[in-house]
Amino acid sequence: MLSAKSLFQEILDNDESFALFCSIAAGGESQGGWENARIAALVPAAERDLAPKITRHGADEDKHGRIFNALMRKRGLEPVPVPYDTDYTMLLERHGIGLAHDRLNDDRPLSVRDIVVYLAHSRVTEQRASEQMELLCRHFADHPDIGRAVKMISHDEDNHLAYCHEELLRFAHAGHGRAIQRTLRACALAEIRVYRDVSLAVMAHVGRILGWPRAKSAALAAGIHAVYAWERLAGWRRMVSLEMPERRDALGGPAAPAHEFA
């Protein structure tokens, strides 16, 4: 029977597929760390109070990248090249979602509108990250090798999502509500397409590594397409709603240090 737990267990049990999974995850987290660091450095003067929170966000992402690399080292594995079609962060940028790297490499301060775009993009992608880590925690929180890692990362992703909600609501109250909703909707619809494409690519690569029969690969692909159909119809709406989180000022402090996983 196909289930999220059984599929991930297969990936976890095979060194090659585990290295690919961790390399993809580490690459995306490290990229997020760089992006947040650049945004923090370019925050406009009117929003300088936000810079420490953006810095904290980036530090958390860098920490997650180190954790995934440490999980590989713990098994004597080296990172592997990330296939182009599995690079979620890069593909989102190619679809015009978030702030372009060309802009982040420029030393001109960002505008308030740029910060709204960054927060809206983060609100959508952190929703995905929070849900994925919640799923892993549900099945692997007590796993001797990855349990501590998934619990720590899940806690951080929930903090990131809370921070996005709180800051976007602040900007909405300051008069940016319509721009926020337009940006959130565009980000959500693009993200669900990219997530579908990346999921199909990851499953194809993993299937080749693990020697999955054609019928199994086809069933998984059909499931991914079914999830996309639901998200395209209605599921995207969960990514654009805003509500004041229970965790207030979730990034109002230094990043918690990562435990040594290697």
C-alpha positions in Angstrom: 0.0 0.0 0.0 1.4 3.4 -1.0 1.5 5.9 1.8 3.7 9.0 2.7 5.3 7.0 5.5 6.1 4.0 3.4 7.5 6.1 0.5 9.7 8.2 2.7 10.9 5.0 4.6 12.1 3.6 1.2 14.0 6.8 0.5 15.4 6.8 4.0 16.6 3.2 3.8 18.6 3.7 0.6 21.8 5.6 0.8 21.6 7.0 -2.8 18.0 8.2 -2.5 18.6 9.6 1.0 21.6 11.6 -0.3 19.5 13.0 -3.1 16.7 13.9 -0.8 19.0 15.6 1.7 21.0 17.4 -1.0 17.8 18.8 -2.5 16.6 20.0 0.9 20.0 21.4 1.9 20.3 23.3 -1.3 16.9 24.9 -1.0 17.5 25.9 2.6 20.9 27.3 2.0 19.5 29.3 -0.9 16.8 30.7 1.4 19.4 31.6 3.9 21.3 33.7 1.3 18.1 35.4 0.0 17.0 36.4 3.5 20.5 37.7 4.4 20.5 39.9 1.3 17.0 41.2 2.0 17.9 42.0 5.6 20.9 44.0 4.3 18.7 45.9 1.8 15.7 46.7 4.0 14.5 50.3 3.5 15.1 52.8 6.2 11.4 52.9 7.1 11.4 49.2 7.9 14.7 48.8 9.6 13.0 47.2 12.7 12.2 44.3 10.4 15.8 43.6 9.5 16.7 41.5 12.7 13.7 39.2 12.0 14.6 38.7 8.4 18.2 38.0 9.6 16.8 35.4 12.0 14.8 33.8 9.2 17.9 33.5 7.1 19.9 32.1 10.0 17.3 29.4 10.5 17.4 28.5 6.9 21.2 28.2 6.9 20.9 26.0 10.0 18.5 23.7 8.3 20.9 23.3 5.4 23.6 22.4 7.9 21.3 19.9 9.5 20.6 18.1 6.3 24.3 18.0 5.4 25.0 16.6 8.9 22.4 13.9 8.4 24.3 12.8 5.3 27.7 12.9 7.1 26.2 10.8 9.9 25.7 8.0 7.3 29.1 8.6 5.6 27.4 10.2 2.6 28.5 13.2 0.5 26.1 15.7 -1.1 25.1 15.0 -4.7 24.4 17.4 -7.5 20.8 18.7 -7.4 19.0 17.9 -10.7 17.7 21.1 -12.4 14.1 19.9 -12.4 14.1 19.4 -8.6 15.4 22.9 -7.7 12.2 24.3 -6.1 13.7 27.7 -5.2 15.3 28.3 -8.6 12.1 27.3 -10.4 10.0 29.7 -8.3 12.3 32.5 -9.3 12.1 31.5 -12.9 8.3 31.9 -12.6 8.8 35.4 -11.3 7.9 34.6 -7.7 9.6 36.5 -5.0 12.5 38.9 -5.5 14.8 38.2 -8.4 18.4 37.4 -7.6 19.5 40.2 -9.9 17.7 42.6 -7.6 19.2 41.1 -4.5 22.7 41.4 -5.9 22.1 45.1 -6.4 23.1 47.3 -3.4 20.2 49.7 -3.8 17.8 49.5 -0.9 14.6 47.7 -1.4 11.2 49.4 -1.5 8.4 48.8 0.9 6.6 47.1 -2.0 9.6 44.8 -2.4 9.3 43.8 1.3 5.6 43.1 0.8 6.4 40.8 -2.1 9.1 39.0 -0.1 6.7 38.5 2.8 3.9 37.3 0.5 6.2 34.8 -1.2 7.5 33.6 2.2 3.9 33.2 3.5 3.1 30.8 0.6 6.3 28.8 0.6 6.4 28.6 4.4 2.9 27.2 4.4 4.2 24.3 2.2 7.3 23.9 4.3 5.3 23.8 7.6 2.9 21.2 6.2 5.7 19.0 4.9 7.6 19.1 8.1 4.4 18.4 10.1 3.9 15.3 7.9 7.5 14.1 8.6 7.0 14.8 12.3 3.8 12.8 12.4 5.7 9.7 11.1 9.3 10.1 12.1 9.5 12.3 15.2 10.7 9.3 17.2 13.1 8.0 14.5 16.6 7.5 16.0 18.4 9.1 13.1 16.2 11.9 11.8 13.7 12.5 14.6 15.5 15.4 16.4 16.2 17.0 13.1 12.6 17.0 11.8 11.2 18.2 15.1 13.6 21.2 15.2 13.1 22.1 11.6 9.3 21.8 11.9 9.3 24.1 14.9 11.3 26.7 13.0 9.0 26.5 9.9 6.0 27.1 12.1 7.7 30.2 13.5 8.5 31.4 10.0 4.8 31.0 9.0 3.6 32.8 12.1 6.0 35.7 11.4 4.8 36.0 7.8 1.1 36.2 9.0 1.9 38.8 11.6 4.0 41.1 9.4 1.6 40.9 6.4 -1.3 41.8 8.7 0.8 44.8 9.9 1.4 45.9 6.3 -2.3 45.3 5.5 -3.4 47.6 8.3 -0.9 50.2 6.9 -2.8 50.3 3.6 -1.2 47.5 1.5 -4.1 45.0 1.8 -5.0 44.9 -1.9 -1.4 44.5 -3.1 -0.9 41.8 -0.5 -3.9 39.8 -1.7 -2.9 40.1 -5.4 0.6 39.0 -4.6 -0.4 36.2 -2.4 -2.8 34.8 -5.0 -0.2 35.0 -7.8 2.4 33.4 -5.6 0.1 30.6 -4.5 -1.0 29.7 -8.0 2.6 29.6 -9.3 3.8 27.7 -6.3 1.3 24.8 -6.7 2.4 24.4 -10.3 6.1 24.4 -9.4 5.5 22.0 -6.4 3.7 19.6 -8.8 6.5 19.7 -11.3 9.2 19.3 -8.7 7.3 16.5 -7.0 7.0 14.6 -10.3 10.7 15.2 -10.9 11.8 14.0 -7.5 9.6 10.9 -7.7 11.1 10.1 -11.2 14.7 10.4 -9.9 13.9 8.4 -6.8 12.0 5.8 -8.7 15.0 5.2 -11.0 17.3 4.9 -8.0 15.0 2.5 -6.2 13.9 0.5 -9.3 10.2 1.2 -8.9 8.0 -0.7 -11.3 6.3 1.4 -14.0 2.9 0.8 -12.3 4.1 2.2 -9.0 5.6 5.3 -10.6 2.4 5.9 -12.6 0.3 5.6 -9.5 2.5 8.1 -7.7 2.4 10.5 -10.6 -1.4 10.2 -10.7 -1.6 11.0 -7.0 0.6 14.1 -7.5 -1.6 15.3 -10.4 -4.7 14.7 -8.2 -3.2 16.9 -5.4 -2.5 19.6 -7.9 -6.1 19.5 -9.3 -7.4 19.9 -5.8 -5.0 22.7 -5.0 -5.8 24.4 -8.3 -9.5 24.2 -7.6 -9.6 25.2 -3.9 -6.5 24.2 -1.9 -4.5 27.3 -2.9 -6.8 29.4 -0.7 -5.2 28.1 2.5 -2.0 29.8 1.3 -3.5 33.3 1.0 -5.6 33.7 4.1 -4.1 35.8 6.9 -4.9 35.5 10.6 -3.1 36.7 13.7 -1.0 33.7 14.9 -0.8 32.4 18.4 3.0 32.7 18.2 3.5 36.4 18.4 6.9 37.9 17.5 8.0 34.4 16.6 11.3 35.6 15.1 12.0 38.3 17.7 15.3 36.9 19.0 18.4 35.1 18.0 18.2 31.8 16.1 18.3 28.7 18.3 21.6 26.8 17.8 21.4 23.5 16.0 22.4 20.4 17.9 25.2 18.4 16.5 23.7 15.7 14.3 26.9 14.4 12.8 
